[in-house]
Amino acid sequence: MKDRSAHHTPAVTAPHDQDPAAGPPPAGEPAIWSRNFQYYFTARSAGLLGWAMLPVAVSAGLLSSGYGLSTAGYSMAFLVGPFAGLVLFGGVLADRFTARRMMIASDLANLTTHVLLAFLFLHGIDHLWHLYGLLMVAGTANAMFQPGASSTVPLVARDVQGANGVLRISEALTALGGPALAGVLVGTAATGWVMVISAVAYGTSAGCLFALRLGVVPAPPAGESLWRNLVAGWYEFRSRSWLWGVIVIWMFFAVLSWGPQLSVAAGVIVPAHGATAFGLLNCAFGAGTVAGGVLALRYKPVRPLAAGAVAMLAYPLYPLGIVLGWPVWLLAVAQVVVGIGITFWGVMWATSVQTQVPGEVLNRVHAYEVAGSVGMFPVGSALAGPAAGAFGTDRVLQVGIVVALLTAAALLLTRPIRTLARIPDRA
């Protein structure tokens, strides 16, 4: 199979008419903190905060209102299901109508949805299907938003790796602060106000994205169906052996190691050390994520995926510590190291995809990447409980440790992945 990492074949023929959200950053702008990146950073941070608060607010709000665990579980399924099922079409539509337009439309849909959710929680839920329907809209909106979130980064910053590092730091901080804020507000019987804050966040994101001014972007050939666009995206995806090779490896990692770890770790740590200790360990992981983002800002390896694979060797430390019965403080140190490794890999991977794949097909290729890498996580998570019941938590964690080590080894032993060279920053 021919690998097209080095030589890009144009996949589109017709340009969009003067969309203000495409084209590389103009020469002379700062490598990262250009005016456009400042707008984009604000938009992403606001949107990530809104998304981070939603699951906690809905689940805790339902439980505090007297609904059962099954209702909370169904709610999360209605939220996550549309995202997993529709993200591929989000990539096609982003290439057709430009990522910026799709992201603004998604933010406005989320704004409206969260206003209605606020009304629902403030005045009482008369029919659960109202809640489920709104959560489906929110999940669909995020599926339409996600492909463009990656493809926009090379358009707003000349230093793509540095920009990804900054965005990962923001993601880590919102992932820590969003659920905490939502939990505090729900604890004071103010679930509806969490939705109001989220609506304001999505409105802020839409406004900042609207303010972006960049250039013109190519569009797929006029008259082509969505299906042909989807097939073209698949061809671009499979024509790069380093790209689909990582996804295939990651699918096994997600099912056998990454997916089961959170719930199995909680099942061991909470009974032994309490829920507070488990929360602190997750905060330690968040601190490591911030440190990993800072490291990615500074260190730019010539072989980014190879360096990221070496960083992935840190992942087994945390489950290994649980199996060996380490004290909480040592597990926290392990979580910091794991957070650094995972984040550094994530920045290397995102930067490689964004700089190696032509911009005219990047939304569709990114959609396939998200569907393949993230889509298997729920499978691993769902299998965690039955596997722990059948084989014991230690055995599940031990399998995860071995698979994590094999994942790093497979990434390093696969030549197209190991030898993929970094694309220099634009002058």
N, C-alpha and C positions, 0 to 999 in steps of 0.2 A: 504494500500500500504506500502510495506516495505521500510523504509528509510535507505540508505546505507551511511550515513554521517560518521559513525564511523568505519565500516568494509568495506574495499574496495575489490571487486572481480576483479582479473585481466581480462582485456578485450582483451589482445593481447597475442600472442604466440611466435612470431619471432622477434629477435632483428635486428636493422639496423646494417650494417657492419661499425663499428668504425667511426661513425659520430662524429666529434669533438664538437658537441653542445648539449650534453645531460648529464643527471646525476646531482646529487646534488653538490653544491660547496664543495671542499675538506676541511677537518677539518684544523683549524689553520689559515684560511684566515679571513680577517676582516669581521664583520657582514654585512656591506653594501659595503664599498668602496674597494672591491677586484679588482684585475686587470680585471677580466671578466666584473664586473659591470661598471667599468670605460669605457670599450669599448662599453658596451651596452647603458649606459647613453648617450655617445656621439652620438651613432647611432640613438637612439630615439629622442634626441633633434634636430639633423640635419633633420631627416625625418619629425618630427612635424613642424619644421620651413617651410620646403618646402610645406607641405600640407596646412599650415595656410595661406601662401601667394597666393596659386593658385586661390581660388574663387574670392578674391578681385581683383587680377591682371586681370583675364579673364573678369569679369563683367565690371570693370572700363575701361579696355582696349577696349572692344567692344563699350561701350557707348561713349568714347572719340573719337573713330574712326567713329562715325556716325551711328552705329547700334542702334536699338531700344531696349526697355525693354524686348520685347518678345524674341529677340535673346539671350539676357543675361539669361533670364529664361530658355530657352531651353538648353543653355550650362550647367547650373547647374543641370538640369535634367539628361543630358547625363553623367555628372560627378558622381552624387550621385546614380542614378538608378542602375548601375552595382554593386556598393558596396552593396546596400541593397539586391540585388537579388542573389549575388554569394558568400556572406561571409560564408554561410553554407558549400559550396564546398571547400572554403579556409581552413576550419577546417579539413575536411576529408583529403585533400592533405597534410596539415601540419603534420598530424599523419602518413601519408604514407611515406613521403619523408623527414621528420623532419622539425621543424619550422624554423630552421636556414637556410636551403637550400631554403625554400619557400620565406623567407624574403629577402635573397640576390637576388634571381631571381626577386622578386617584385621591389626591389630598382633599379636593372639594367634596368628593363622595364620602371620604372619611369624616370630614367636618360635619356634613349633614347627618351622617349615621350617628356620630357621637352626641350631637344635639338631641336627636331622638332617643338615644340611650339614656341621656341625662333626664329627659322627661319621663321615661319609663321607670327609672329607679326612684326619682323624686316623688312620683305620684302613685307608684305601686304597679306591679306586673299583673295585669288581669289575665293575659293569655301568654303562655310560654312561647308559642310560635311567633309572637311579635319579637321577642328577644332573639330567638334562633334566626329569624329572617334578617334582622339587623346585623347579627354577627356574621352571617354569610356574606352580606354586602361588604362588611369590613375586611373579611378574608379575601374576597374577590378584588377589592381595591388594592390591597397589598400585593396580590399576585400581578396586577397590572403595573404596579410601581417598581417592583424589585428589579426587573431586567435593566431598566434605565438608570437605576441607582448606581450600578457598576459602570455602565458605558459612559456616563457623564463625567467620571473622574478624569480621564485623559483630556477632556475638553476644557477643564477649568484649572488645570495645574500642569506646568511643564515637568515638575518632579513628581511623577505618578506614584512612585514608591513612598516618597515622603508624605504625599497627600493621603495615601491609604493608611500610613502609620497614624497620622493625625485623626483620621476618621475612626480607626479602631480604638483609639483612646476615648473618643467621644462615645462610641458604642459601649465601651466598658463602663464609663461613668453613668450613662443613662440606664444601662442594665442593672446597675447597683442602686441608683437613686430613684428610678421610676417605680419599681415594686415597693421600695420602702415608703415612698410618698403615698402610693395608693393604699398600702396597708394601714398607714396612720389615719388617712381620711376615712377609710372604710370602718376602722375601729371607732371612729366618732360618728358613725351612722351617716356618712356623707358620700356614699357611693356615687350619687348623681353629680356631685361636684368634681369627682375624679373625671367624669365624662366631659364636664364643662372645660376643665383644664386641658384635656386631650383635644377637644374641639379647637381651642385657642392655639394649641401647638400645631395642629394640621393647617389651620388658617395661616399661621406664621410661615410654615413650610411652603404653602402654595404661593404666598406673596413673594418670598425670596426667590423661588424658582421662576416666577413671572419676571423678576428683575434681571435674570441672566441675559447677557447680550454677547453672542459669540459668532454666528455666521450662518452657513448654509450646509445642509446635510443631504447626501444622496438618498433616494428612495428606491424600493423594489420596482421592477418594470411595471408600467401601467397595465392594468387588466389582469394581472396574475392573481389567482385565488389565494386565500389564506392557506389552503392545503399545500400549494406549490411553494409558498414562502416558508412554510414549516419544513417541507422536504429539503429545500435549499439550505436551511439552517442546519438540518441534520447532516447534510453532505459536508458543510463547512466544519462541523463538529468532528465527524469521524475521519476527516482527511488529515487531522493533526494527531499523530500517535501519542505525543506527550500529553495531550489534553484528555483524550478518552482513556489513556492508560492510568492517569491519576484518578479519574472517576471510578474506573473498575476497581482499583485497589481500595479507594475510599469507601465503596459500597460494602465491601467485606468488613472494613474497620468500623463502619457505622452500625452494622448489624451485631457484630460480635464483641465490640469493645466500647465504642463511644455511646451507643444507644442505651445499653443496659446499666452503664456505670452510675448515673445519678441516683436512680431509684434504689439500686442495690447498695450503694454507699450509704444512702439515707437509712436503709433498713438495718445497717450495722451500727452506724455512728449515733443515731438518735436514741436507740435503747441504751447504748453504752455510755454516752456522754451528754445526751440531752439535745433538744432542738436548737438551743442557743449556740452550742458548739458547732452544729452543722451549718447554721447561718454564718458564723464567723469563718468557717472554712470556705464557704462560697465567696465571702468578702475577700479572703486571701487570694482566691483565684482571680477575682476582679482586679485586685492590686497587681497581680502578675500580668494581667492583660494590659494594664496601663504601661507597666515597665516594658513589656514586649513591643508595644507601639512606639515607645521612645527609642528602643534599640533599633527598630526598623527605620526610624528616621535617620539614624547615624550610620548604620552598617549597610552597604550596598554591594553584596557579593557578585562576582562575575557569573557564577552559576546559581541563580536564585533558588531554583527548586531543589538542587542538591543541598544547599545551605539550610533550606527549610526542612528538608527530610532529616538532617542531623539534629535540628532543633526538636523535631518530633520524638526523638529518643527520650526526651524528658517526660513524655506522657505517662509511662507506666509507673512513675514514682509514687503517685497518690494511691492507686489501687494496691501497689506493693506494700505501702505503709499500712494500709487497712488490714491486709492479710497478716502482716507481721505484728500487728497490735501496737503501732507507734503511738506515743502520747499526742494529744491534740496539737500542742505547739509545733511538734515536728511534722505532723500532717499539714499544718498551715504553711510551713516552709516549703513542703513538697508542692502544695497547691500554687504557691507563688511561682515556683520554677515551672510547673506545668503551664500556668497562664502565660508565662513568657514564651515558652516553646510553641504553644498552640498559636498564639497571636503572631509570632514571627513567621511561622509557616503560612498563616492566613494572609499576611501582607505579601509575602513572596508569591503566593499562588494568585491572588487577585491582581497584582501588578503584572505578572506574566500573561495572564489572560487578556488584560486590558491593553497591553502593549504589543502582543504578538498577533492578535486577531484584528483584521481590518474593521474600522469603525462602522462600515455600512452593514455588517452582519453581526456585530458584537452583541447586540441585544438578544438575538435569537440563540447565539452560541452560549451566552451567559445563562439563558433560560434552561437550556439542556443541562448545563453544568449544575445549576441549582437543583433541578429535578432529580438528577442522578446522585448528587452528594447528600443533599438534605432529605430527599425522599425516603431513604432507607433508615433514617434515624428513628421514626415512629415504629418501624418494624422491630428494631432492636429493643426499643423501650417497652413495647408490648410483650416481647418474649422474656423480658427480665424476670418478671414474677414467676411464671411457670418454670423457667430454667432454675431459678433459685430454690423453688419448692422441690424440684426433682433432684438436683445435684448439690444444693447448698450454696450459700453466698460466697464462700471462699473459692469454690471451684469456678463459679461464674467469673469472679474477679481474676483468678489465675488465667483463665482462658483469655480474658480481656488484656492481661499483661502480655501474654505470648503474642496475641494478634497485633497489639500495638507495636511490639518490637519487629514483627514480621512486616508490618506496614512500612515502617521506616526503612527496613532492609530492601523491600520490594521497590520502593521509590528510588533508592540509591543504586540498585542493580539494574534497573530498566534504563537502557542507554539514552533513548530520546528524552527522558525526564532528567537524568543526571547531567546530560551535556547541554541542555537548553541554555543558551547564553542570554544575558541581560541586555535589553535594548537601552542604549544610553539616553539620558535625559535630553530633551530638545534644547538647543542653545537659545 
